[in-house]
């Protein structure tokens, strides 16, 4: 259309008819159209330069180019002189090509333009964004409240911890004071026990002389008095029995006092059970013969122990004496001694088939001082106490197994010197 539009040969359209005829109105219309196209193109170019987004700027520029090309074609309709018809056709061709290129580019720009959200979509997205902002504000407020609550709890817990720490400090101070008092009281008790041990030791030692003197006086009086009077014989027997009991009591007190004293390292040695047992058998030879007891031993597992020879002698003497005292009259007495290894201990086992004892009844008081559980035989009530104290003082322990009417077994646990070489009491 741009290429084939007819023009007047006179140079201006309708120049022959003048400006007041129909061709004049055509001229005015063309001028107005050109003006409108140019104004629209200028507005589109202005909007394009004001836009920041590339897609819309490109579309506005393309529309502006198309509008400008349309205005240019209409301006060519106004001007058409002699000899310029071919030139105008070339110009129209150029304007047409430019307008077509702008249209093609505009078609390609449509996807990018479609990707630009509409105002309604922007409004919806903005609304969602505001909702998200409000939700985030609410979450931040909730987080702030939680943080404030947590800080309040931390302050409360800190205050409680400070209070508890102060109470603990007061409790520690109180315990330290009580510990100091306990140490002082313990020191006084140790001192009193030491004084008491010394008193018992020296009293038992010093009283032995007068007791022996009394025994000698009784014997002298007996020799001076006639021997044919039965009442005097009974009286002297009672005196002899009383003196013997006093002498045994003094010996027991001396033994108790002896075991209370700490042992020195020089008193400890590797002692053979068999050697000490022979010494005990020599001392108890008369009671063993009178009771008809058979004494056997097997120390092959552990023949020696790191111990005090005197203390081991006291242990064996008291254990065998107890077996003799509390034998069953209706059957022969059998005493068997043996050793074994158990964990870190050397265990000495002393078994007999005596009358036994009820451990449920007497077990808690078995090792108490001066406690006796049978009155039909003579005893002092210190033998088991001495055994327990000796084992405790040497980091050992004592266990008892007994069945009434069947017999008793004592288990003495000595610390094995091969596995434990620490200092002993």
C-alpha positions, 0 to 999 in steps of 0.5 A, spaced: 500 500 500 505 504 501 509 502 495 502 503 490 499 509 493 498 514 487 500 521 488 499 527 484 503 529 478 503 536 480 507 535 486 502 536 492 496 532 492 490 536 490 494 542 488 490 544 482 484 544 486 486 549 492 486 548 499 479 549 500 476 543 496 476 536 497 483 535 496 485 540 501 481 536 506 485 530 504 492 534 505 489 537 512 488 530 514 494 527 512 498 532 516 494 531 522 495 523 521 503 525 520 502 529 527 499 523 531 504 518 528 510 522 530 506 524 537 505 517 539 512 515 537 515 521 541 510 518 547 513 511 546 520 513 545 519 517 552 516 511 555 521 507 553 527 511 556 523 512 562 522 504 563 527 500 567 525 493 565 528 491 558 522 487 555 517 493 556 523 498 553 524 494 547 516 493 546 515 501 546 521 502 542 519 497 537 512 500 537 515 507 537 519 505 530 513 502 527 509 509 529 514 513 526 515 509 520 507 510 519 508 517 520 514 518 515 509 514 509 504 519 510 509 525 510 511 522 503 504 522 501 504 530 502 510 531 498 510 528 491 514 533 486 516 532 479 522 527 478 522 524 485 517 519 484 522 513 484 526 516 490 519 516 494 518 509 492 525 507 494 524 511 501 517 508 502 520 501 501 525 503 506 520 505 511 516 499 509 522 494 511 524 498 517 516 497 519 516 490 518 523 489 521 520 492 527 514 488 527 518 481 527 522 484 533 516 485 536 513 478 535 519 475 538 519 480 544 512 477 545 514 471 550 519 476 554 513 481 554 508 475 557 513 473 562 512 480 565 507 479 570 500 483 570 498 488 575 493 483 578 498 478 578 503 483 581 497 485 586 496 478 588 504 477 589 504 483 593 498 481 597 502 474 598 508 477 600 505 482 605 502 476 608 509 472 608 511 479 611 506 479 617 507 471 618 515 473 619 513 479 623 509 474 627 514 469 628 519 474 630 515 476 635 513 469 637 521 468 637 522 474 641 517 472 646 520 465 647 527 469 647 525 473 653 521 467 656 528 463 656 532 469 658 527 469 664 528 462 665 535 463 665 535 468 670 531 464 675 535 458 674 541 462 675 538 465 681 537 458 683 544 456 682 547 462 686 542 460 692 544 453 691 551 454 691 551 459 697 547 453 700 552 448 698 558 453 700 555 453 707 554 446 707 561 445 705 563 449 711 558 446 716 561 439 714 568 442 714 567 444 721 564 437 723 570 434 720 574 438 724 570 436 730 570 429 728 578 429 727 579 432 734 574 427 737 577 421 733 584 424 736 581 424 743 578 417 742 585 414 739 589 417 745 584 415 750 584 408 747 592 408 747 592 410 754 587 404 755 591 399 752 597 402 755 593 401 762 590 394 760 597 392 758 601 394 764 595 392 769 595 385 766 603 385 767 603 388 773 598 384 776 601 377 774 606 378 780 601 379 785 597 373 782 603 368 782 604 371 789 597 369 791 598 362 788 605 361 792 601 363 799 596 358 797 601 353 796 605 354 802 598 354 807 596 348 804 603 345 806 602 347 813 595 345 814 593 338 815 591 334 809 586 329 812 580 334 812 576 334 806 573 341 807 580 344 806 582 340 800 575 343 797 577 350 799 584 350 796 581 347 790 577 353 789 582 357 791 587 354 785 581 355 780 580 362 782 587 364 781 588 360 775 582 364 772 585 370 774 591 368 771 588 366 764 584 373 764 590 377 765 594 373 759 587 374 755 588 382 757 595 382 755 594 379 748 588 383 747 593 389 748 598 386 744 594 386 738 592 393 738 599 396 737 601 397 730 606 392 727 612 394 724 615 392 718 620 388 721 615 384 725 612 381 718 615 376 714 614 370 710 611 365 715 610 357 714 603 355 716 606 348 718 612 351 722 607 355 726 602 349 727 607 345 730 608 350 735 601 351 737 601 343 737 606 343 742 603 348 746 596 345 746 599 338 747 595 336 753 588 339 751 589 335 744 591 328 748 585 329 753 580 330 748 582 325 743 582 330 737 585 328 731 589 334 727 591 334 720 593 339 715 594 340 708 598 347 706 601 345 699 597 350 695 600 356 699 605 354 704 607 361 706 604 367 708 607 374 709 604 375 716 607 376 723 609 370 726 606 371 733 599 373 730 599 367 726 600 363 732 595 367 736 590 365 730 591 358 730 592 357 737 585 360 738 581 357 733 584 350 735 582 351 742 575 353 740 575 347 736 577 343 742 572 347 747 566 346 743 567 339 741 561 334 740 562 329 746 558 323 742 564 323 737 571 323 736 573 330 734 577 331 727 580 338 726 583 339 719 587 345 716 588 347 709 590 353 704 587 355 698 588 361 693 582 366 692 582 372 688 588 376 691 587 372 698 591 367 701 585 363 705 586 359 711 580 354 712 580 351 719 574 345 719 572 341 725 566 337 727 564 340 733 557 342 736 557 348 731 553 354 732 546 358 730 549 364 726 542 366 725 542 367 732 549 369 734 552 371 728 552 379 729 555 378 736 560 373 734 566 377 734 564 381 740 569 382 746 567 378 752 561 375 749 560 367 750 554 363 747 555 356 751 556 356 758 557 348 759 565 349 757 570 354 760 571 360 756 573 368 756 570 370 750 576 374 747 578 368 742 574 370 736 575 378 738 582 377 738 582 373 731 577 379 728 582 384 730 588 381 728 585 380 721 582 387 720 589 390 722 592 386 717 587 388 711 584 381 711 577 378 713 574 373 717 568 368 715 564 363 719 560 357 716 557 353 721 551 348 722 548 346 729 550 339 731 555 338 725 561 343 726 564 349 724 569 352 719 573 358 719 575 362 713 581 367 714 583 371 708 590 374 708 592 379 703 596 375 698 603 378 698 605 376 691 599 381 688 599 386 694 605 389 697 602 395 700 604 397 707 600 393 712 598 396 719 
